[in-house]
């Protein structure tokens, strides 16, 4: 039993390493193929490519789900406000509101 769990974990670690290496080399080759010709930037190494990917992940998406003090949120502020507003409306009122919003959005 323990050997099968250890083998499973080893497979996952090997798969993750292969995926990380493939993504790193793919990014490095794309960078070295495009960026020097388009923007006159220098070529980069494999580890520099991984560093740029990690930096872009941190800057643009963070580490994971954004959680509030009352648990993980299921939507943004406006989405929650919209759900709260429409919860008390009847089906007819929801349909009228939807039509009014779409008619305003579709005007040219």
Secondary structure in CASP SS format (residue, H / E / C, confidence):
PFRMAT SS
TARGET T0000
AUTHOR 0000-0000-0000
METHOD secondary structure of the structure
MODEL  1
X C 1.00
X H 1.00
X H 1.00
X H 1.00
X H 1.00
X H 1.00
X H 1.00
X H 1.00
X H 1.00
X H 1.00
X H 1.00
X H 1.00
X H 1.00
X H 1.00
X H 1.00
X H 1.00
X H 1.00
X H 1.00
X H 1.00
X H 1.00
X H 1.00
X H 1.00
X H 1.00
X H 1.00
X H 1.00
X H 1.00
X H 1.00
X H 1.00
X H 1.00
X H 1.00
X H 1.00
X H 1.00
X H 1.00
X H 1.00
X H 1.00
X H 1.00
X H 1.00
X H 1.00
X H 1.00
X C 1.00
X C 1.00
X C 1.00
X C 1.00
X C 1.00
X C 1.00
X H 1.00
X H 1.00
X H 1.00
X H 1.00
X H 1.00
X H 1.00
X H 1.00
X H 1.00
X H 1.00
X H 1.00
X H 1.00
X H 1.00
X H 1.00
X H 1.00
X H 1.00
X C 1.00
X C 1.00
X C 1.00
X C 1.00
X C 1.00
X C 1.00
X E 1.00
X E 1.00
X C 1.00
X C 1.00
X E 1.00
X E 1.00
X C 1.00
X C 1.00
X C 1.00
X C 1.00
X H 1.00
X H 1.00
X H 1.00
X H 1.00
X H 1.00
X H 1.00
X H 1.00
X H 1.00
X H 1.00
X H 1.00
X H 1.00
X C 1.00
X C 1.00
X C 1.00
X H 1.00
X H 1.00
X H 1.00
X H 1.00
X H 1.00
X H 1.00
X H 1.00
X H 1.00
X H 1.00
X H 1.00
X H 1.00
X H 1.00
X H 1.00
X H 1.00
X H 1.00
X C 1.00
X C 1.00
X C 1.00
END
